[in-house]
Every structure is written in C-alpha cells, then in structure tokens.
C-alpha cells in the first residue's frame, strides 16, 4: 500500500475573484496568501519521510511543489496528467459572466456533472481517466512509500473519490481546500 499525501496549490488571485482557472496559460501564480499557506504546509509536512514529490506543471501547483520540495530537500517531478480540468471557453472568466452567457451549458452540467464539459473543455470523467492512469503509474514506481502529490481541485478530488470509495459523480463535493494536506492510502 502506498501513502499519498495530496496538496492543492496555494491561493491565487483568481481563487479570490472567482475566476475559473482550469489550464489557462495566463492564470496567475500564488499570491501573498498562497505563499504564506505553503510555508505553513511546509511545517506540517516536515515530519513525514516522502520518497518523491509529483506535481502538475501548471504555475500555481509547480510553485507550491517547489516551495515544499525546497523545504523537504526533495526534487519535484512534473506530471502533466495531474493538471486541473480543462475549462475551455470558461477559463479566465468570472463566475457571474459564465452564469450569464452559458445558462444552457451550466444547466446540463448541473444535471450530469461528471460527464458534461465546458465548451471546448473536458469533463471530470476525462480528468479521472488521465489522473487515475498517472496515479497508478506513480504507485507502481513507489510501492509502500509515501508520495506527495501537488495538484488542483478536480484532479485531487478524483483521487480522493477513488481512494475513499466515494461515487465519482460526487467529485465536485470532494475538492480539497487550498494548501491543506489530505492523506489517502492507495491500493490497486
């Protein structure tokens, strides 16, 4: 059994303003609060002997992972499949604008949240496919070890649902808070 420690990236300005980040290339990195959150989590994780740190390559996760890695003396391995859900046309838009312009799409998403996607984006089902493939490969490389995974709300919620036996359809209900460790045990 492999121990997975899941950490969602620290806060960004888009988290504060309600902009949907997804995989947007112009999404900001950590803000001052985000940096402070990561310093706190570095202290919380110091007593754990991690074998490795894997992180999404998106800036906010990468910054979080690199700060933790520096604190723990571990390098960070970037893993693209740990990226946040691709929100397509909604990326960078505030919630109010999405609600005004995409009522039909949001209604479909509310009815079938696991399989519906933003226009030109991906569904949580597609995220689960790539994230679970990645996690299984990571666990196979590090059996019985403690592994730190730094990623995003939906990608981490998929891992939580799978490991805790929650229905994947409830993925949006299991998004972890920014910069708070979540521990799971992973078995195939």
BAFI-3210 file (N, C-alpha, C; in Angstrom, 3 decimals, decimal comma, padded with zeros to 6 digits):
// residues 188
n [1|2|3|4|5|6|7|8|9|10|11|12|13|14|15|16|17|18|19|20|21|22|23|24|25|26|27|28|29|30|31|32|33|34|35|36|37|38|39|40|41|42|43|44|45|46|47|48|49|50|51|52|53|54|55|56|57|58|59|60|61|62|63|64|65|66|67|68|69|70|71|72|73|74|75|76|77|78|79|80|81|82|83|84|85|86|87|88|89|90|91|92|93|94|95|96|97|98|99|100|101|102|103|104|105|106|107|108|109|110|111|112|113|114|115|116|117|118|119|120|121|122|123|124|125|126|127|128|129|130|131|132|133|134|135|136|137|138|139|140|141|142|143|144|145|146|147|148|149|150|151|152|153|154|155|156|157|158|159|160|161|162|163|164|165|166|167|168|169|170|171|172|173|174|175|176|177|178|179|180|181|182|183|184|185|186|187|188]
n.u [000,847|000,558|001,267|-000,385|-000,027|-001,923|-001,926|-003,478|-002,729|-001,470|-003,287|-004,465|-004,816|-006,973|-008,481|-009,501|-011,056|-012,981|-012,591|-012,508|-010,054|-008,849|-006,846|-005,687|-003,258|-002,531|-003,197|-002,718|000,176|000,930|-000,473|000,237|-001,026|-001,226|001,511|002,106|000,399|001,623|004,081|003,197|002,187|004,540|005,768|003,935|004,349|006,902|007,711|007,235|008,428|008,952|009,239|009,241|008,185|005,475|004,106|001,608|002,237|001,342|001,605|000,769|000,567|003,102|004,747|003,938|004,697|007,471|008,278|007,640|009,231|011,782|011,851|011,757|013,934|013,754|013,559|011,261|009,036|007,561|004,284|002,196|-000,361|-001,587|-002,763|-005,202|-008,743|-009,601|-011,112|-011,961|-013,709|-014,474|-012,326|-010,548|-012,682|-015,000|-017,272|-019,868|-020,088|-019,921|-022,246|-024,148|-023,747|-023,711|-025,983|-027,493|-025,517|-024,483|-026,729|-026,991|-024,636|-025,167|-027,119|-025,755|-023,055|-020,594|-020,078|-020,507|-019,083|-017,296|-017,690|-015,509|-013,827|-012,947|-014,449|-015,126|-015,028|-013,199|-010,946|-010,637|-009,898|-007,292|-005,918|-006,131|-004,769|-002,208|-001,697|-001,772|000,499|002,481|002,240|002,960|005,648|006,531|005,961|004,564|005,630|005,814|004,279|004,169|001,705|001,102|-001,362|-004,484|-007,907|-010,049|-008,545|-007,351|-009,650|-010,701|-008,822|-009,268|-011,990|-011,766|-009,966|-011,249|-013,632|-015,850|-018,633|-017,783|-019,338|-019,811|-017,665|-017,267|-017,976|-015,872|-013,612|-010,548|-009,485|-007,421|-003,985|-003,998|-003,124|-004,110|-004,577|-004,314|-004,604|-003,356|-004,421|-004,431]
n.v [-001,175|002,190|005,357|008,303|011,715|014,428|017,633|020,581|023,352|026,547|029,594|031,736|034,887|034,621|032,652|034,161|036,121|034,694|033,781|031,333|028,965|026,551|025,236|027,514|029,416|031,925|032,117|033,249|032,920|031,945|034,059|036,482|035,418|032,763|032,037|032,245|030,251|027,995|028,019|027,410|024,820|023,519|023,333|021,623|019,246|018,434|016,303|013,979|011,309|011,579|009,925|011,003|013,832|014,655|016,793|018,796|020,561|023,140|026,617|027,544|025,184|024,116|026,101|025,812|023,129|023,305|025,018|023,411|021,203|022,340|022,917|020,335|019,155|017,754|016,916|017,985|016,231|016,834|016,272|016,118|015,007|015,438|017,867|020,545|020,399|020,981|023,853|025,007|027,374|028,747|029,381|031,712|033,371|035,201|033,842|035,034|035,993|033,638|032,394|034,130|033,981|031,287|029,683|027,440|025,448|025,295|024,370|021,813|020,729|020,762|018,793|016,505|016,248|014,839|013,948|016,017|018,801|021,938|024,294|023,371|022,222|019,804|016,935|015,955|013,177|012,629|013,831|012,151|009,780|010,342|011,201|009,022|007,054|008,143|008,228|005,496|004,629|006,093|004,985|002,353|002,736|003,477|001,582|001,023|003,311|006,792|009,313|012,554|014,486|017,235|019,252|020,077|021,219|019,540|017,398|016,340|015,755|013,645|011,643|011,435|010,593|008,097|006,672|006,728|005,525|006,991|007,966|008,751|010,593|012,465|014,157|016,966|017,612|016,942|018,490|019,553|022,023|024,915|024,355|022,478|019,524|016,261|012,987|009,762|006,219|004,119|001,540|-000,927]
n.w [000,000|-000,828|000,510|-000,088|-000,110|-000,537|-001,923|-002,589|-004,621|-003,376|-002,620|-005,285|-007,034|-008,748|-007,487|-005,406|-006,708|-008,027|-010,605|-013,143|-013,339|-014,497|-017,031|-017,932|-019,551|-018,813|-016,195|-012,887|-010,706|-007,341|-004,829|-002,194|000,090|-000,718|-000,828|001,914|002,895|001,830|003,142|005,705|005,282|004,669|007,155|008,404|007,039|007,557|009,282|007,890|005,950|002,822|-000,318|-002,811|-004,792|-006,764|-009,217|-010,807|-013,845|-014,092|-013,286|-010,622|-009,107|-009,512|-008,321|-005,662|-005,151|-005,565|-003,509|-001,288|-001,864|-001,692|001,026|002,079|000,969|-001,435|-004,910|-007,505|-009,511|-012,535|-013,714|-016,267|-016,516|-014,130|-014,195|-013,799|-014,526|-017,906|-018,762|-021,079|-022,950|-020,690|-019,136|-017,228|-016,979|-014,931|-012,478|-012,553|-015,182|-016,678|-015,759|-016,828|-019,629|-020,341|-019,683|-020,532|-020,891|-018,287|-016,966|-018,098|-017,143|-014,396|-014,266|-015,057|-013,967|-013,965|-016,535|-018,325|-020,096|-020,194|-022,909|-025,460|-023,616|-021,067|-019,493|-016,036|-016,051|-018,100|-016,964|-014,745|-016,009|-017,060|-014,737|-012,907|-014,332|-014,279|-011,466|-010,822|-012,221|-010,857|-008,261|-008,831|-009,324|-006,841|-004,638|-001,424|-000,337|000,806|-000,890|-002,200|-003,683|-005,637|-006,796|-008,254|-007,686|-008,978|-010,051|-007,734|-006,263|-007,731|-007,124|-004,377|-004,324|-005,639|-003,933|-001,453|-001,923|-002,713|-004,790|-008,126|-009,397|-007,504|-007,445|-007,408|-004,845|-003,272|-003,451|-002,333|000,118|-000,542|-000,150|002,030|003,569|002,501|003,301|001,891|001,411|-001,059|-003,018|-005,570]
ca.u [000,000|001,324|000,678|-000,419|-000,347|-002,436|-001,920|-003,920|-001,874|-001,837|-004,251|-004,107|-005,782|-008,184|-009,289|-010,178|-012,017|-013,988|-012,318|-012,307|-008,673|-008,593|-005,480|-005,370|-001,824|-002,329|-003,634|-001,621|000,794|000,493|-000,448|000,904|-001,689|-000,815|002,876|002,030|-000,212|002,608|005,044|002,539|002,119|005,909|005,956|003,079|004,822|008,321|007,966|006,899|009,537|008,482|010,194|009,218|007,101|004,980|003,291|001,134|003,182|000,761|002,397|000,375|000,936|004,564|005,307|003,645|005,536|008,881|008,499|007,625|010,417|012,951|011,768|011,989|015,148|013,390|013,230|009,866|008,824|006,341|003,412|001,155|-001,690|-002,155|-003,312|-006,611|-009,680|-009,586|-012,427|-012,268|-014,103|-014,751|-011,090|-010,277|-013,931|-015,605|-018,490|-021,069|-020,120|-020,250|-023,663|-024,954|-023,567|-023,738|-027,022|-027,853|-024,408|-024,419|-027,868|-026,626|-023,586|-025,813|-027,851|-024,864|-021,793|-019,395|-019,848|-020,619|-017,856|-017,386|-017,433|-014,101|-013,086|-013,048|-015,348|-014,466|-014,796|-011,931|-009,904|-010,446|-009,181|-005,861|-005,336|-006,012|-003,681|-000,977|-001,509|-001,419|001,900|003,294|002,201|003,755|007,062|006,843|005,094|004,832|006,320|004,993|004,420|003,447|001,117|000,638|-002,166|-005,605|-009,166|-010,726|-007,638|-007,218|-010,957|-010,778|-008,006|-009,984|-013,175|-011,342|-009,346|-012,183|-014,842|-016,973|-019,019|-017,111|-020,324|-019,768|-016,313|-017,270|-018,187|-014,665|-012,484|-009,899|-009,135|-006,067|-002,832|-004,275|-002,797|-005,145|-003,845|-005,058|-003,823|-003,698|-004,266|-004,993]
ca.v [000,000|003,434|006,525|009,507|012,974|015,299|019,053|021,521|024,543|027,701|030,545|032,688|035,990|034,146|031,992|035,219|036,885|033,813|033,430|029,906|028,862|025,441|025,116|028,788|029,715|033,230|032,076|033,736|032,057|032,156|035,419|036,518|034,450|031,446|031,788|032,015|028,937|026,952|027,996|026,683|023,391|023,000|022,971|020,475|018,038|018,182|015,035|012,834|010,912|011,370|009,400|011,785|014,799|014,822|017,999|019,349|021,540|024,477|027,504|027,611|023,916|023,997|026,966|025,161|021,936|023,684|025,522|022,259|020,424|023,021|022,731|018,923|018,679|016,802|017,490|017,860|015,642|017,386|015,282|016,865|014,400|015,918|019,206|020,815|020,187|021,985|024,511|025,535|028,782|029,357|029,703|033,128|034,126|035,173|033,031|035,778|036,059|032,289|032,171|034,943|033,615|029,845|029,102|026,106|024,542|025,099|023,527|020,446|020,319|020,503|017,525|015,385|016,954|014,041|013,700|017,245|019,609|023,316|024,347|023,176|021,781|018,375|016,560|015,267|011,791|012,626|014,115|010,924|008,809|010,655|011,284|007,682|006,390|008,703|007,792|004,076|004,530|006,597|003,982|001,208|003,112|003,744|000,771|001,046|004,539|007,993|010,152|013,826|014,884|018,621|019,415|021,019|020,799|018,388|016,246|015,745|015,203|012,336|010,722|011,251|009,757|006,728|006,007|006,665|004,806|007,890|007,946|009,764|011,619|013,453|014,715|018,389|017,721|016,499|019,343|019,980|023,435|025,282|024,171|021,658|018,139|015,231|011,715|008,564|005,022|003,714|000,147|-001,129]
ca.w [000,000|-000,933|001,169|-000,920|000,559|-001,591|-001,584|-003,614|-004,665|-002,564|-003,186|-006,342|-007,124|-009,415|-006,464|-004,643|-007,509|-008,609|-012,000|-013,346|-013,794|-015,403|-017,517|-018,584|-019,534|-018,189|-014,801|-012,050|-009,714|-005,965|-004,278|-000,888|000,966|-001,196|-000,349|003,367|003,085|001,519|004,251|006,792|004,959|004,762|008,566|008,712|006,367|007,859|009,957|007,034|005,068|001,452|-001,291|-004,039|-004,975|-008,122|-009,311|-012,073|-014,387|-014,105|-012,442|-009,211|-008,473|-009,576|-007,275|-004,379|-005,033|-005,460|-002,151|-000,386|-002,184|-001,125|002,478|002,420|000,319|-002,483|-006,213|-007,937|-010,825|-013,131|-014,346|-016,971|-016,344|-012,866|-014,418|-013,498|-015,615|-018,971|-018,753|-022,402|-023,099|-019,393|-018,428|-017,053|-016,852|-013,595|-012,361|-012,975|-016,650|-017,156|-015,452|-017,733|-021,037|-020,595|-018,833|-021,025|-020,608|-016,840|-016,587|-018,479|-016,199|-013,105|-014,374|-015,320|-013,750|-014,187|-017,960|-019,115|-020,153|-020,669|-024,354|-025,833|-022,442|-020,794|-018,397|-014,927|-016,475|-018,843|-015,982|-013,958|-016,837|-017,126|-013,391|-012,325|-015,042|-013,743|-010,079|-010,823|-012,642|-009,750|-007,185|-009,270|-009,197|-005,430|-003,770|000,002|000,045|000,975|-002,080|-002,142|-004,965|-005,619|-008,000|-008,345|-007,093|-009,585|-010,165|-006,406|-005,884|-008,389|-006,321|-003,111|-004,569|-005,945|-002,789|-000,321|-002,330|-002,986|-006,199|-008,944|-009,733|-006,424|-007,449|-007,045|-003,400|-002,572|-003,801|-001,087|000,275|-000,929|000,741|003,207|003,197|002,587|003,273|001,493|001,135|-002,424|-003,435|-006,921]
c.u [000,897|000,548|000,746|-000,828|-000,694|-002,455|-002,404|-003,040|-002,366|-002,735|-003,639|-005,122|-007,067|-009,061|-010,115|-011,290|-013,072|-013,792|-012,017|-010,947|-008,455|-007,123|-005,005|-003,882|-001,533|-002,812|-002,456|-001,031|000,241|000,520|000,222|000,298|-001,287|000,585|002,883|001,421|000,809|003,685|004,479|002,520|003,505|006,199|005,160|003,639|006,242|008,603|007,705|008,059|008,993|009,600|010,340|008,055|006,756|004,058|002,775|002,155|002,623|001,395|002,041|000,723|002,450|005,230|005,114|004,582|007,004|009,207|008,554|008,883|011,686|012,996|012,147|013,274|014,893|013,145|011,758|009,845|007,502|005,596|002,218|-000,242|-002,340|-002,756|-004,782|-007,456|-009,535|-010,999|-012,754|-012,563|-014,327|-013,488|-010,840|-011,517|-014,428|-016,922|-019,723|-021,193|-020,474|-021,736|-024,570|-024,906|-023,807|-024,784|-027,371|-026,764|-024,276|-025,568|-027,580|-025,578|-024,186|-026,547|-026,920|-023,415|-020,544|-019,063|-019,939|-019,325|-018,193|-017,159|-015,921|-013,225|-013,170|-013,968|-014,539|-014,178|-013,460|-010,749|-009,596|-009,632|-007,680|-005,204|-005,141|-004,927|-002,333|-000,695|-001,140|000,034|002,834|003,370|003,018|005,249|007,490|005,966|005,529|005,532|005,311|005,309|003,579|003,000|000,602|-000,107|-003,306|-006,886|-009,772|-009,790|-007,449|-008,533|-011,182|-010,020|-008,716|-011,186|-012,774|-010,829|-010,301|-013,486|-016,062|-017,355|-018,317|-018,067|-020,358|-018,439|-016,280|-017,458|-016,928|-013,418|-011,838|-009,628|-007,716|-005,093|-003,164|-003,993|-003,976|-004,431|-004,767|-004,072|-004,305|-003,410|-004,910|-006,310]
c.v [001,245|004,561|007,707|010,688|013,959|016,734|019,843|022,769|025,632|028,658|031,429|033,821|035,545|033,353|033,025|035,889|036,016|033,537|031,944|029,702|027,756|025,344|026,407|029,116|031,060|033,272|032,463|032,648|032,396|033,640|035,357|035,526|033,039|031,080|031,485|030,641|027,821|026,886|027,231|025,184|022,757|022,544|021,717|019,175|017,626|016,832|013,806|012,570|010,575|010,808|010,344|012,781|014,838|016,029|018,205|020,370|022,958|025,325|027,439|026,331|023,767|024,856|026,346|023,981|022,300|024,251|024,369|021,422|021,028|022,814|021,316|018,367|017,640|017,524|017,239|017,260|016,175|016,290|016,002|016,306|014,782|017,320|019,295|020,486|021,325|022,574|025,229|027,027|029,492|029,805|031,209|033,986|034,089|034,390|033,743|035,827|034,701|032,019|032,948|034,429|032,142|029,135|027,671|025,083|024,266|024,222|022,060|019,896|019,994|019,156|016,316|015,840|016,143|013,889|014,949|018,034|021,034|023,306|024,331|022,785|020,277|018,142|015,984|013,792|011,682|012,925|012,847|009,903|009,094|010,675|009,892|006,872|006,853|008,195|006,309|003,865|004,996|005,571|002,752|001,480|003,232|002,918|000,850|002,300|005,659|008,950|011,407|014,194|016,311|018,875|020,409|020,390|019,542|017,191|015,565|015,132|013,834|011,294|010,413|010,335|008,301|006,013|005,820|005,934|005,688|007,789|009,073|010,894|012,737|014,197|016,179|018,607|017,393|017,276|019,834|021,486|023,672|024,983|023,501|020,210|017,202|013,899|010,583|007,414|004,467|002,240|000,006|-001,858]
c.w [000,000|-000,264|000,203|-000,052|-000,533|-001,098|-002,796|-003,495|-003,719|-003,339|-004,282|-006,333|-007,804|-008,453|-005,706|-005,426|-008,182|-010,082|-012,081|-014,006|-014,814|-015,754|-018,178|-018,436|-018,867|-016,735|-013,915|-011,165|-008,338|-005,599|-002,896|000,100|000,580|-000,744|001,147|003,664|002,859|002,607|005,442|006,512|004,987|006,189|008,919|008,153|006,755|008,498|009,111|006,083|003,679|000,584|-002,468|-003,997|-006,461|-008,132|-010,728|-012,535|-014,413|-012,998|-010,961|-008,460|-008,424|-008,499|-005,896|-004,155|-004,850|-004,079|-001,148|-000,607|-001,611|000,389|002,889|001,814|-000,751|-003,807|-006,542|-009,340|-011,371|-013,888|-014,945|-016,743|-015,017|-013,004|-014,003|-014,725|-016,631|-019,053|-020,051|-022,401|-021,770|-018,664|-018,413|-016,894|-015,404|-013,614|-012,890|-014,493|-017,242|-016,940|-016,399|-019,171|-021,343|-019,735|-019,239|-020,676|-019,104|-016,343|-016,922|-017,515|-014,826|-013,120|-014,453|-015,175|-014,064|-015,674|-018,831|-019,050|-020,540|-022,181|-024,627|-024,637|-022,283|-019,600|-017,234|-015,248|-017,213|-017,922|-015,184|-014,738|-016,824|-015,745|-012,791|-013,025|-014,493|-012,334|-010,019|-011,253|-011,522|-008,628|-007,571|-009,172|-007,733|-004,490|-002,317|000,497|000,308|-000,163|-001,889|-003,545|-004,808|-006,917|-007,755|-007,808|-007,680|-009,667|-008,804|-005,930|-006,520|-007,570|-005,007|-003,309|-004,808|-004,695|-001,611|-000,665|-002,530|-004,457|-006,972|-009,341|-008,688|-006,369|-007,006|-005,538|-002,595|-002,979|-002,510|-001,069|-000,213|000,204|002,080|002,836|003,413|002,374|002,861|001,333|-000,198|-002,629|-004,798|-006,831]
res [x|x|x|x|x|x|x|x|x|x|x|x|x|x|x|x|x|x|x|x|x|x|x|x|x|x|x|x|x|x|x|x|x|x|x|x|x|x|x|x|x|x|x|x|x|x|x|x|x|x|x|x|x|x|x|x|x|x|x|x|x|x|x|x|x|x|x|x|x|x|x|x|x|x|x|x|x|x|x|x|x|x|x|x|x|x|x|x|x|x|x|x|x|x|x|x|x|x|x|x|x|x|x|x|x|x|x|x|x|x|x|x|x|x|x|x|x|x|x|x|x|x|x|x|x|x|x|x|x|x|x|x|x|x|x|x|x|x|x|x|x|x|x|x|x|x|x|x|x|x|x|x|x|x|x|x|x|x|x|x|x|x|x|x|x|x|x|x|x|x|x|x|x|x|x|x|x|x|x|x|x|x|x|x|x|x|x|x]
***
